[in-house]
């Protein structure tokens, strides 16, 4: 449907067609609509109202196990598409809807470090980015302002110049206890930046500390992009069509993008024409769509002369160590969100025997079911029956989590392609994900797990519980349409424009050549803003697509 009158959008040619209404799609739509371009966006999901989120409801933990579960294969809603993960060590997570996965993200708002753009130069692996930290810094600044970033300037791990517009959230008891251990060991920590309002900010409410950010913010304090960008885009004339599942990007006789075919919620097919097509469908959805859009001039997939569409998938494998303490921590309180973070083990140290590093974050452990789940590996008699009360007493409100977000190296064996048999509810081939942990990643995770245990012990934990790998990874879907200057070894240019198709842009996490180890949404949106500005200032695509 179209926002406003509820009728299908007409097929007259738009200046810009955006596929996906998540964070990067929202940034491009807002920027280009505000600069006078006619914009149409196709989103297969729907609008979500804050009142639907489960975090303020007594049964919130039960709802989070099905209707609000992060993995689409578990949710199984009509707006989701399935993924074949039978050959994957982990199950990638994503969310279809206006705002995309920012509806259910933790809103950790971290920048890549300058070294992340130069990993080949510094460490001899992967590829350097075609841009630098300094190139992206002004766009990071603008996105910080747009999301109302709450944080504290001066983190010594970053260059000078980062000034969050809002003050940081209180680090709470969990942050203070975790910091106690880090101080004892002499390890880096800093109050964390979050895209969550620490005070009333524009249309955003002040965080009420529900601690349920990962199933949506019922308070309206988290900067999901249905709130930050889409209202402005629509006020400037952008048309957002929900329930629109794109089956293919269409091309003209010269092989240039000229629109897309989509199926509406009633199963009817439509065609939308455009002078410029912008793909913002995430690191799994984007290669799926490019492969679905193969044609006679591009038999291996649209924009895929390099053969790299779908290759080099990076997922940021996560692990965690929870410490149980004999003092009250109020560890159900939010934001979740991160209280403090550490980049102590972020940079490569060859003596450790692996390349790359990890970002740590302290997060609350949530409610009673989450507290009990920490004991899943115990014998039955130690966690159920009368023992359940002991486990609850020792854990609920007494635990804090050091989460470990690991750097993932780009490997062509980790990839997305089209499944030969599995389809979505419209009969469109579903993506098949093959992802295996490399030996480098296994060593990286094990090293950081051991250090996190040390951090808890230094802070006074009486017991620790390690989860060596989250089975569902955090929605960091990266690397499957990588940027670079050489069309033989990359899919898009440094301005996010496809080498093969000059009026096709890709603006989601798939363009990232390397993953770093921080949460990527700040980088994805900064890249999208940079691309949108370039497209606005260099609108030659309007002429060449005629």
C-alpha positions, 0 to 999 in steps of 0.5 A: 500500500502507499502511505496516505491513500492506501492505493497502489503507487502508479507505475510512472517513472520515479527519479529514485527507486529504493528497495528496502526501508531499513536504515540505509534506505531511509537515509537515502530517501530522506536526503534525496526527497529533501533535495527535490527528487521524486522517490519511491521505496518498496518495503516487503514489511509493514509499519510497526507501532510502538504499542506492539512491542512486547517489552512493557508487557508481562509476557514479554519474554514469551513473546520474544521467543516467537513473534519477536524472535530475531531470526526470521525462520523462527518468526515465520511471518508473511513478511519474512522470507526463509533462509536455508542455513543448513550449511551455516554454523550460525543463523543470521537475523534480520527484520522486515519492516519500516525501519528494518532491523533497527526496530530490534537492534540494541542501538550500539552506535559505534564507529569503525576505527581508522585501522579498520580501513587499512587492514591489508596495509597493516596486517597483510590480509583482506583488502584496504577500503577505497576510502579512509576514516577521515573521508567518512568522519563528517558523515559519522558526525551528521548521523550522530546528530540525526539519531540523537547519539547519547555518549561521552566524548574523549574515548582514547581509542578514537581520533579527536572530534567525536562529540555526541549530541546527548549526554551518556546514559548512566552506566548503572551498577553493572557498568560500575562493577564491570569497570572495577574489574577492568581498572584492576587489570588496567584494561580500556573501558569507556561509557558506551555510545547508544542511539537511545535518547538519554533525555527527551530529544525532538520526537524521542522520549527519554529512555525509561530503562525497560531493558528490552531494546532488542524486541523494540522500544515501547517508550519511543526512545530508541532511534529506529529509522522509522522514527528518525528518517522516514517521517521527514522523507514522506513529508518531502514527498517520498512514497513508501509502499509497504507489503511490496516484495521485489522479485527482480530489478529490471533493465533496459536494452542497454543493461541499465537499471530501469525499475523493479517488479514487485508483488503486493500483499494480495499477490498482485504483481506490479512494475515500478519504473525509475531512473535510478535504483538504490538497493538497501536490502541488507547483506543477504537480501541484496545478493539474493535480489541481484542474483534473481535479476540475472538477464541475458547480458548478465547471466550470473546476476545483475552487477556480477561481472566480478563473480563476487555478488554473494561472496565474502559474507561476514556475520560478526560471530558473537560470544559472551561470558556472564558473571554471577555476583553476590551483590545486587546489580539491578541487571534487568535495567536498560538500556540494552544498549550497552553500559560500557564497552572495551576496545582493549583487544580490538587491534591485531597483535601477532603474538596472539596467533590470529588476525583482528580483534573484538569489541566487548560490551556490558549488557544487562541479562534481562528477565527470569527466563533469560537468567535461567537460560544461562544454566542450560548446560547444567544437568537437569536436576541442577536447573529444574524442579526445586533447583530452579528457585536456587538458580533464580535466586543466584542469577536474577538481578545478580549477573552482568554480561560481557558480550564479545563482538568479533571481527570477521574476515572476508572469505569467498567460501562464506557466501549467499546464493539462491536455494534450488528448492526453498522459496518464500510465500510468493514462490520466489527463490529463498537465499541459501547461506553457507557460513563456517567459522574459520580457524582465525575466528575460532582462535579470536573468540577463544582468546577473548572468552578467556580474557572476559573470564579474567575481567569478571574474576577481577571484578569479584564474580563468584561464578562465570558462564560462557557461551562460546558462540551465539546460535543466532548472530546479531544481524550484522550482514556484511560484505556480499557486494563489496566496494572497491576501485577495481571492477574485477575485485569489487561490485561497487565503487567507492561511491556505492555505485555498481561498476557494471550498472551506472544507475544502480547503487547499493547502500547497505552493509553488503558493500563493506570490504571488511567488518571491523569488530564494532556494531556496523549501523553507524558505518552503514548509514554514514556510507549511505548518506555519503552515497546519497549526497554524491548521487544528488550532486552528480545526477548524471544517472538521470540522463544515461537511463533515458 
